[in-house]
Amino acid sequence: GQKKGEGKRYLSHLSSSMGDQPLIQYIARVLENSVKDEIPKALMFLNPTVYSKFYSALFLLTLAALMPSGVVLFLVLRNPLALLLVLSPFIIVLLPIMEVKVKISNRKSDTLNEFPFFMVYAATIQAAGLSLFSALDRLAEWRILPKIKREALVVKRDYMFFSHNPLAAIENVAKQHPDENVKTIFLGYTSVLRSGGDLVVYLNSKVKDGLAAVVEKWRRYAESASTLGEISLSVFLMFPSLLIAMSVAFASDYSVVMMQLYGYLILPLLGGFMIFGIHFSQPKFYDSYDMNRALSIAIIAAAAFGAATFFLIQPLPYWLASTLLIFSVITGAEYLREQSEVSKVEKALPNFLRDITEMMKIGYDISQALINLSKQRQYNKVFDRLLKRVSEHLEMNMPLRRVAEKMAVRSWLCRYTFFILSEIVDTGGGTPEVLENLTGFVNSVVIEKSKAKSTTRTYSFLGYATPAFLSAVMVFMANMLFPSLGSMSFGSTPIAVLPNATTLTLIADTGMMVVVLTAFVVGLLIAKIVDMSVYATYHSAIALVICFVSFTFIR
């Protein structure tokens, strides 16, 4: 890291010293005009001129270094492709434009995920008589909404160093924000405030809009995940099926190489690309999974088993499937345990909030309600244990804010709920109406999250069938090919044309290896779609068990 920083500082110094060159100034001017209005939206606190000169100087230095090499290669090889080496530095000119665009897109998507949850908080704070600026100011001290916290820090920066006016700071940030929804709500808030309107009513209406957006996002994800899952299965079924069928039919060394290339290179890359694409389409939650220890144990156990049984378990596909199965079972079991805690806590949250609301209606404050509920009400073992710890801390006169900050719970939605409750206590703005709004919001999020998981779960059964289908293709092609070879009379076909037994065995084993790897990758894909985490490797374990059953029928 230190060497990288020194290298970057050296390049910056070099670009500054070269910045007066006319050609660099011309290129930098073109780049600056392209990015100067976009840099604030990307939250890049850079001088557009310096930023553009840096990339312009880097472009010319790279061009000067690669041009002689490209020309020499062209003259020696007489291949026009060598000139691509000369043209490659032009990519550097596009880098600043691409970097700014990507950061703007990331800022917009990050805000889109967290903003509805922030609006619930802002409406809660407003009901206590504190402004939107106060909500942002207080949120900057928490880590519960990390992307909105970044926006809050930008507002504070503008207020402290530039505008010195809370409303002006909000407006300045809103005008430079890439998300139209954030811009509209922030500017609408300042307009309502200046006109003397009811800010609580205004923010509550935006909470309803935000809830509708959250519900729609989960529904869209369920629909798109099902479609993407069907496409993925088609890819992982059709292409390997065709490859295996052709390899068995045209049995040769080339067939083995093609299957190995697919299984060891194309399949992992394709699976990773699809998982990466699914990740960006998913609603973001910050549930806490401590999987490092389980992963370490799984890797060590799988590696030890693989090394000890490499020569004992034959053929090789059985060894690979056994090794991957051990890894998948250990990792998947730990994930199921932790995910069970998350689901149980979230299932209890709506009823828990309703109970607090009812207790507030009869005169209890939130801290008293939490203490009494821990003794009088039972939800489930996981949530009851959590509530008991909270109650014990409150009985020791620890502030709820402190309890919420130190809360060790895996569910992000639970941490968010206690964050809101602690802020209600701190600001003194807790009313039954405020808690009813919070209850409705949390309940809707829990329901839609559960619906999305149920909708995508049907896809998993199709994925489990993938290894069985691929194994069936191998059996079908083998049954067609081998009887045909056996029926040929000696001398009717040249010996060179007939595949030998070694080649056929190698093709069969390689085909089984492809089936095993496909089962593992499809399991990870199902895990990402259904459980929204590749740690849910129990899906891969199920697919690998089906592999064993399928191979039994093959043999």
N, C-alpha and C positions, 0 to 999 in steps of 0.2 A: 504494500500500500504506500509506503514511504517513497520507494523508487518511482512508483507511478505518479505520485504527487510532484516529485522533483522533475520528472520528465515533462509533465504538463506545464509546470512553472517555466521550464526552459523554453518550451514551445511558445508560451505566452510572451516571454521576454523577446524571443526571436521575432515573433510576429509584430511586436511593438516597434522593434528596431527597423523592420522592413516596411512598416505601415505607410511611410512617405513615398514609396514607389508608385508611380502613376498607374501601372497595371493593377497593382493590389488595391489601390484606392478605387479604381473603376469597378472591379469585381465586388469589392466590399460594399460599394454604393448600391449595386444591383441587389445584393443579398439583404442589405439593410432595409431597402424599400419593401422587400418581400416579407420581412419578419418583424419590423419595428412595431406594428400595430397588434401583432399576435403575441409578442413576448409577455406583456402583462397578463393576458388571459391564461398563459401557460404557467404563471407564477414563477417565472424565471427572473430573478432579480439581477439582471445584467444590463450593461450598456450596449444597445444594439450596434453601435459603431465598433466598439472593441470586439464584440462577439463576431461580427461579420469580418473584421480584419483578421482575426485569428484563423478562421476557416479559409479565407482567401490566401493567406500566406502558407497555410498547410497544403492547400491545393497546388500552389506553384512549386513548393519544395518537393512534393511527391511527384509532380509531373516532370520536374527537372531530373529527379533520381531515376524514374522508370523509363523515360523516353529513350535514352541511349540503349538500355537493355532490350527494349521492344524492337528497336530498329535493327540491332545486331542479330537478334533471334529471327527476325523476318528475312534478313539477308542470308543467314546460314541455313534455315529450315525451308525457306521459300514457301512458307505457309501463312496465309492472310490472318489466321487466328492469332499469330504472334502480336499483331497490331492491337489486339484487345488489351494487352499489357500497357500500351501507351494510353488507351482510352479510359482505363480503370480509374485514374485519379479524378475524373469528372464526377464520380459518385460523391466525392468529398464536397462538391458544391451543393449537392442536394441534401447532405446530412443536416445542416442547421434547419432547413425548411421542414424536413421530416421529423426532426427532434421536437420542434415547436408544435407541429400538428399532433404528434403522438401524446405529448404532455397535455395539450388542450383536451384531447379526447379522453385521456385518463382522468383529468380533473372533472370533466363533465360526468363521466360514468360513476366515479367515486361519490360525487355529490348526490347523484340520482339515487344511489342505494341508501344513503344515510339521511337525506333531507326530510323525509316524512317522519322519522323518529325525532329529529330535531324540532320539527314543528309542534309535536306533542309537548316537548319540553318547553318551547317558547310560549305556547298557550298556557301551560301550567304556571310559568313564572309571571306571565302577564296578569293572570288572575290574582296574583299576590301583589300587584301594583308595580312590578318591575318591568322595565322596557326590554325590547328586543336586543338592544345593545348590552344590557345587563345579562341577558341570557347568554349571549356570545362571550361576554367577559367571564362569567362564571364557568361556562363550558370549557374555556381554555385551560382551566385547572384540572380537568378530568381527562381520562383516556378512553372513555366509553364510546365516543364517536370520533375516531382518529382523523377522518377526512374532514369532517365539519370543524374539528378543533383547529385544523390548519387554516380554514377560512376565518375562524374566530381570531386567530393570531394575526392574520392579515388585516382584519378590521381594527384590532388594537394597535397595530403598527401605524396604520393610517391616522388613527385618532391621536396617538402620542407624539408623532413626529411631523405630521403634515396638517391635517384639517383642524385638530383640536376641538372637533365638534362631533358628538356621537352620531347624529343623523347624517351629517356630511360624510363621515367615515363609512357608514352603511351604504350610502348612495354611491360613493366612489368605487367601492368593491363591487356593488351590484352592476354598475355600468360596464365593468371590465370582466364580468363573469360569463363564461361560455354557455351556461345552462339558462335558457330563457325562463324556466319556471322559477329559479332562484332570483333572477333579475326582476321578474314581475312581482313576486311576493315581497321582496325587500323594498322596492320602489313603491309598491302599493301601501306597505306599512307606513312609510314616511309620509305619504300623501294623506292617509287616513288620520295620522297623528296631527299633521298641520291643519287639517280641516275640522278637528275636534270630534272625529267619529269614535265609535266604540271599538277599541282595539281587541278586546276579548272576543267579541263576536266575529271580527275579521279573522283573527288567528284560528278560532274554532272552525270557521268555514274552510280554511286552508288545511286544517287537520283532516277534515272529511275528504277533501280532494286528495290529500296525501295517502290516506287509507285506501281510497279507490285505486290509486296508482300502485300501491303495494300489492293489493289483491290481483290487479290486472297483470302485474309483473310475474307473480307466482303462476297464474293461469297460463300466461304466454310461455313461461319456461316449461310447464308440463306438456303443452302442445308441441313446442319446438323440440323438447327432449325426446318425445315419442317419435317424431319425424326423423330426428337425427339418429336415434337408436335404430330405426328401421333401415336407414341408409347405411349405417355402420355395419349392421348385421349382413346386409346384402353384399357389402364389400368383403367382409371377412368370411362369407360363405361362398359367394360366386367365384371370386378370384382363386382362392386356395383349391376349391373343388375342380376348377378348370385346370389348374396347375398340376394337381395330383393325378387327375384323369389322363392328362397328356403325358405325364412322366411315366405312368404305368403302361400306357398304350405304346409309347415310343421309347421303351426302356433303353437308356444309354447313359454314359457318363455325363453327358451334357444335361440330362434330366436331373441328375443328382445335384449338379452345380446350381441349376436354376432353383431347385427347392431349397438348397442351403442359402442361397442369396436372398430368397424371399423370407425364410424363417429367421435368419440371423441379422438381417439388415432392414429390409423393406417393412416387415411386420412390426418391429419395435418402433420404427420411425412413424409409420402410419398410425399406430395406436397412440403414440405420444402426441402427434398432431391433433388427433380427434379429441383426446382428453383435454388438451390445451384449449381447443375451440369450445368445448362444453363448459370449461371453467369460466370463460368470459361471458357466457350466456346465463349463468346462474346468479340468482339473488345472493348478495354477500351477507354472511353471518360470521360473527367472530367467536364461535364456540371454541372452547379451549380443550384440545386433545393432547395429552402428554404421552406421545407414542415413541419417544426416543429410546426409552429403555426396552420396550417391547420389540422395536425394530432391531436393536442391537442383539438381543437374545435370539430373535428369529434368524438374523443373518448368520450369527455364529453357529446356531444349531443346524441350519441348513447346510452351511459350508462343512461343518464337521461330519454330518451324515453323508454328504456327497463324497467327501474325501475317503471316508471309511468304507463306503459301499460301491465305489466306482467299478471295482473288478468283481464284486459279488452279485450285483443286480444286473442281469442281462435279459433282453437286449437294452441298449442305451436309452430308448424312449421311456422305459419303466423307471430307470434310474433318475432321469430328468424330472419325470412327473412326480416321483416320490420326494425328491429334493424340493421342488417348488411347492408341493403340498405341505411339507413341514413348515416352510416359511409362511405360507398363506394361512395355515391353521393358527399359528402362534400370533401373528399380527392381527388376523381377523377376530380372534377371541378377545384380545385386549380392546380392540375397537368396539366390539359389541358391548363389552362391559361399560366402557366410558359413554358410548352413545345411549345406552339404557338409562344412565344417570341424567343425561340431557333431556331425553324424551319424558321421563317421569317428572322432572322439575317443571318443564314447560306445560305438561298436562295439568299440573296443580295450580299454575299461576292464575288463570281466570277465576276459579273458585276462591282462591286466596284473596284476590283483589276485591271480589264481591263481598267477602266476609269483612274485610277492612272497611269497605264503604258502609255496610250496615252498622258496624260498630261506631263509626263516626257519626252516623245519624242519631245515635242514642247518647252521644256526648263524649265518647272516648277520643283521645288524640291518637296519632299513628303509632307512637312508641308504646302507649298503653295497649293498643289493639294487638300489636305484634307480640307483646309479652303474654297477653291473655289467650291469643290464638294458639300459641305453642303449648299451652296447658289444656285447652278445652277442645281443640279441633284436630282431627287426623286427616291427612291428605294421602300420602304414601310414605314409605320408609325413608326414601332419599330426601324428599322435601321436608318431612317432619324433623329429620336430623339437622338439616340446614336451618330451619326455623328455630330449633332449640338452641343452636349456637348463637344465632342473632339475639334471641331473648336473653341468654346468659350475659352477653356483652352489654345489652341495654340495662339489665338489672345491676350491673357494675358501674352504671352511670357513664358508659362510653357513648359519645354522640353517634346518632345513626349515620351521619356522614362518614365518620371514621370507620364504622362497621361496614358500610357499603364500599368504601375504598379498599379495605383489606379482605373483602369477601372472596373466599376460595370456592368458586362454583364453576362448573364447566359451561353451563348455559349462558350465552351472551344475553339472551332475552331476559333472563332472571337478573343478571347484573344490571341491565338497563332499567328494569322495573324498580329495583332497590335504589338505584341512582335517582330516579324521579321521586320516589318516596322520601329519600333523604333531603332532596332539594325542597320539597313541600314543607318538611319540618323546619328546615333552615330559614325559609322565607316567610313562614307563617301563613301560607295561602291555601292550605288544604280545606276544600269544601267537598261535600258528597258529589256535587256536579263534576268537579275536576276529576275525582277518582272514577266516576262512572265513565267519563270520556277515556281515561287511561285503560280501564277494564275492557271497554268495547274495542279499543285499538289492539291491545295485546291478544284478546280472544280471537279477533279476526286474523291476526298474523299466525297464531297457533293453528287455527282451522285450515287456512290456505296452505301452510307449510305441510300439514298432514295430508291434505288432499293431493298436493303435487307429488308427494312420496307414494301415495296409493296409486295414482294414475301411472306413474313411471314404473311401478313394481311389476306390472304385467309384462313389460319388456324383458325383465330378467329371465323369465321362463323361456323366451325365444333364444336368449343368449346361451342358456344352459344346453340347449339342443344342438348348438353349433358343433362341438366335438363329436357327438353321436352321428350327425349328418356327414361330416367329413370322413369319419371312419367307414360309414356305409358306402361312400363313394369309392374308397379304397377296396372294400370287399367286392363291390359290384364290378369294378374294372379288373380286379385280379381274377374273379370267377370267369370273366369273359376272355381274358388273355391266356391264362394258363391252360385251360382245356384246348384252346385253339393251337397252342404250341405242342401240346401232347399228341394231338391228332395228326400233326404233320409227319409225313413219311420221311425216313432218312434220305437225304440227297435231294429232296424236292426243293429245299431252300438253302442258299449258301450259308455256310457256318458263320461267316462274318455278320450276317444280317440278324441271326438269332441271338438274343441276349443270353449271356451265361448266368449261371445260378448266383454267382457272387454279385453281379450287377443287380439282379432282381431282388436279392436280399437287402442290398444297400439302399435301393429305391424304396422298398417297404419300410425299412427302419427310418430313413430320412423323412418319408411321408408321415410316419407316426410322430417323429420329432416336430414336424410342422403342426400337426394336430395338437400336440401338447402345448406348444408355444402359443398357438391361436387360442386355446382354451384359457390360458393364463391371461393373455392380453384382453380377450373379451370379458373375462371376469373383472379386470380393472376398469374396463369401460362401463360395465354394469354398475360397479361400485361408485364411479363418478356421477353417473346419471341418477341412480336411485338414492344413494346415501350422500351424494355430493362430496365424497372423499375417496381417494384411492386407497386409504387405509382400510377400507371395508373389504379386505381380501378374502373374506369368507365366501364371496361370490366366486372367486378364482378357485377356492378349495372345492366347491360344489362341482364346478366345471371339470376340474382335474379328476375327481372321483368318477364322474361320468366317462372320462377318458379311459380309466382303468377298466370299467365295465365294458366299454366299446371294444377295447383291445382284446379282452377275453374272448369276445365273439369272433374277432378277426383271427386270433390264433387257433 
